[in-house]
Amino acid sequence: MSGYIQYKQLYQSLQKGQMVSLVSRYSPEAIVKSVYTGPSAQKWVGQTSGAESLYVEKGSDYSQTVELLRPHPCLIVFGGGHISKALVPMAALLNYHIIVYDDRPFFANQARFPEASKVICDSFDSVGRHIEIQGHEFVVIVTRGHKHDQDCLMFMSQGQEPAYLGMIGSRRRVAIVRRHVENSGIPKERIDRLHSPIGLQIGAISPAEIAASILGEIIQCRHEGDIDRNLAGEATADMDVMEWLAGDDLSQAAVITVLSSQGSTPRAAGAKMVAFFDGRTIGSIGGGCAEAAVMGQAREIIQNGGYSLQTVDLTDSADEDGMVCGGTMDIMIESASSVQWADPT
């Protein structure tokens, strides 16, 4: 099977919200990769210590890496008012997969939320017809009334629990909704994990400031871990790079991957970049000195094929240039067109 077809399947799986494991074995003879999707991708979880890409095994004449490629997180926003109008483009900048839900056609349309992957217009008591929670979603309830908040919260309090659930409202309004949901038989400990008042307490007043406080709280919960879901440190795939790899022309380019990092580095394990012979790039492994240090080797790889493992030491550059970053990075540079593919075992 040709490389771009394999990468296309990988990219499509990520777009569907599925985790993918990409296993690569590098030897003097060849670069051999296998893609694991669905339940088989889970067999590699735990071997990478939370990093997207990490050495699993290293010998005298070969190296093997595993990349746990996770889809970008999903943000579900109930309510299409002023706060949502500010929140959605902010979340889009951070590559969230966004769903907006409102019962009013004027507020629930793609023209109002062009950054959203999906905009749903239906009554709030019909959420279950359109939304399926799998456990990795970040849910924000910012409707125009406590009855609608209540409908959304009732649905979210049953079945699979989302990674984050926040609801806007005054303390009185929140207390009314919470009391009703608890009286409906929902376990109190689950309701206690609701973030309400929603957002970080930064004195936000305007819709944009409130949106920023909400997104800040989501980011904090995602990276520090929340509701015992092992979300801390969870990394996501560089989708711009994956989209290019899913194209039908893998020639004249090298794929550069950060395999590990020590100290203060611009990006951590799993960061990817595509480098072209003419100096163009897609994605980033940290910019500046980090990328300049590997571009010469990338051009040689593009011309001759194969791969090269390099260690980039940013310590001297940090001292000379006053840079914040000053650690070391192990980086794999490989020809995009030299890869052979094997069926997962």
N, C-alpha and C positions, 0 to 999 in steps of 0.2 A: 504494500500500500504506500502511495507517495506521501512525502512528509506533509504537504499542505493539507491533505485530507485528514491525516491524524490530528494536526493542529486545529483544523476546522472543527472536528468533533470535540476536541478539548475546549475550544472557545465556546461552542454551543452549549456544552454542559455547564460552563461557568455562567453563561447568560441565563440559564434555567435555574440558577441558584444552587447548583450541585458542586460539592467539593471534588477536586480531581487530584490524583497523585501521579506525578511524572517522575519516573525512575530512569536515570541516565548512567550508563557505564562507559567510562572512557579508558581505552587501551591504545597501544601503538597501532593496532590494526584497524580500529574503527570506533565510532561513537554509536552506541546502540541505546535506543530509548524505548520505553514501554509506557502506555497510558492506562491508568486504572480509574474507572468511573463507577458511580453507584456504590453498592455495598463493598466492592473490592477495594475502593479507595481508602476505606477505613482501616485496612490492615496495616497501613503505615503510620497511623496516628499513634503518637507516643514515642516513636523512634526519632522524632526531630526536635524534641524539647521545646515545642511551640514555635520554632523558626520555620519559615516557609521552605528553606533549602539548607541542607546540612550534610556534611559527610556522614555516610552510614558506614562506609568501609574504605580503607585506603591501603593499597599494597605497593610493592616495589615497581610494578609496571601497569597499574590500573587504579582508577578511582571510581567510586560509585556515589551518586548523590540522589537524594529524594527531595522532591519539591511538593509540598502540600499547598496546592493552589486553591485558595478559598474565594468564593464569589464576593463581590462587594456587598455590604450589608443592605438590608431592605428597610426603608423608612415608610411606615404607613401613617398618614396624617388624616384624621377624621375632622372635617370642618375645612371649608375653603375660604375663610375670611381673611382679614388683614394680616394676622399673625402667620397664617399658612402662606400667604402671598410672599412674605419676607423669608420664611423658613425654607421653602422649597428650593429657591436658587442657591441659598447658602449650602444646603445639603448636597445639591448637585455639584458644587465646587469640590466637595469631598468624595465625589463618586458614589454616593448612595443611590441605590435603586429605589425609586420613589413611587408610591401609590397615594393618590389623593381621593378622598371619599366625601361627598356632600350630597344632600337631597335636592339642591337647587340648581337647575341647569345654568343659571347665570354665573354661579360660583364653581360648578363642576364641569369644566370644559378644557380641552387641550390648549385653546388659545390663551386662557388665563394662566395655565401651568405648563408652558412648553417644555420645561425641564423634567416633568414627571414621565415615568415610563407608562403609567396607566392612570386615567382619571375615571372614576366610577360615579355615576349619578343614580342614586336610589335612596329609598327611605332608610333611616338609621336602624330600624328594627329588622332590616333585611340583610344586615352585614354578612351573616353566615352564608348567604347565597354566592358571595363574591370573594370572600377573604378566607384563606386557610392558613392558620398559624402553624409553623413548623419548629419554632423555638429560637430562631436567630433574628427575628424581626424586632425593630425598634418602633414602638407604637406611641403616637402623640394624639391625645384627644383634646381638641380645641374647637368644639362646636359652639353654637350660639345659645344653647339653653341646657339646663340640667336634665331635662327629659331625654334629650339626644345623648348627652354625656352618659346617662344611666344606661341607655340601650347599648351603647358601645362598650361600656365597662362590664355589663352583664355578659356580653359575648366574649370579651377578652378574659373574663374570670373563669371561664369554663374551658375544658379541653387543654390542649398544649399551652404552656405559659410562654409568652414572648420574652425576649432577652431584656427588654425595657418597656415599661408602661408608665406613661405620665399623663396627667390630666390637669388642665387649667381650671381656675375658679377661685372665688373667695373662700375663706375658711368655712363660712356658713354653707355655701353652695356645695363644697366638697363634702362636708359633714352629712348633708341631706342625701347625697348620692351614695356615699359609703354606707350609711345606715340602711338604705333600701337594699343594697347589694348584699350586705351581711345578713339581713333578715330573710333573704332569698335562699340562704343555705350555703353561700360561698364561704370557704374556710377563712377565718380572720387573718391567719398568717399570710395568706396569699394577698388579701387586700392590703395588709400592712406593707407589702413591697411596692405598692403604688407610689409613684413620685408625684405628690401633690401637697402643697403648691408646686407646680412644675418649674424646672429650671434651676440653675445656680442662683444663689441669692447675691446678686450684684447691683441691686437697686434699679433694675430695668423698668422703664416706663413706656417707651414707644413700642409699637409692634415689632420693629426691627431689633430693638434691644432685647425684647422678650424672646424673639426668635433666636437671637444669639445665645441667650442664657439657656434656652432649651437644648440647643445643639451642643453647647458646652457641657451640659450635664450628660447628654448621650455619649459624647466622646469620653468623658471621665469614666462612666460606667463601662463602656466598651473596653477601655484599655486597662482599667484597674480591676475589672471583674465585678459582676453584680449578680444577685439572686442565685449564687452558686452554680453558674453556668459555664465556668472555665473560659470566660471571654477575655481574660487578661492577656494582653500581648498578642491577640489574634491578628494576624496579618492577612492581606488580601492580594490577589493577583494584579500585576500591572496590565490592565486590560488593553491599553493602547498597543503594547507590545504583542499581546496575545491576538489582537485583531489583525495586526500585520502578518503574524505568523500563519494566520488562517487564510491568507491570500494565496494566489496560485503561482507566485514568483519568489522563491527563496534564494535566488542567486544574488551575488554582489552585496552580501551583507554578512555581518557577524553578530551573534547573540552573546551578550555579556551579562553574566549573572554573579551577584555577590553570594558566595558560599558561606562565608562566616566573617565576623568582624570582632575586633577587640578594641576596647577603649572608646573614645568619642569619635564616631564616624558619621558621615552625613546620612547614610542609609544602612539598614541592617540586612541580615541574610534574607535572600529571596528577591531582592530588588533586581530588576532586569532592564536592559537597554538593547536596542538594535542600533548598530553602527554601520554606515555605508562608506564606501571607499572615498566618496567626495567630501566626507566630513559631516554629513547630515546624521541626525540621530532621532530615534523614537524612544521615549521613556528616559529614565535617568538613574544612574547609580550614585548621584550626589553632586554632579556638576563640578566645575572648576578643576582643581588639581587631580581629583579622583578620576575623572574621565580623560583628562589630558594624558595621564600616565599610561593608559591602555590603548589609546587610539592608534599609535604606531604599530603595535602588535596586532591590533584588529585588522589593519590594512594588509598585513602579511598573511593573516589567516584567510581573509577574503580571496587573496590571490592564489594561495597554495592549498587551501583546505585544511582540515584537521582541527586541532584545538591546542590551547595553551593555558596552563594554570599559573597565575601570577599573584604575588603578594604586593599590595600597594601600601607603602608606609607614608602616612600623612604627617608624621611627627615633625619632620624638618620643615615642611611647608607651613605648618601651624606656627612654628617658632619664628620663621622668617617673615611671614605675611600677616601675622597677628590673627590667624584664623581661629575660630572656635573649635573646629574639629581637629583632632590630632592623633587618631588611632591607626590601626592597620586593618586591611581588608584582604581576604583571600578571594580572588576573582577568577572565574572560568570564562575564557573567550573561545568560542567555537564557530566554525563555519555553518551557516544556516542550511546550506545545501549538501553537507557531508554526512548528515545523520542517516543511519539505518534504523529500521523499526522492527521490533519483535513483539509478538503477541504476549500480553501479560500472563504471568504464570501464577 
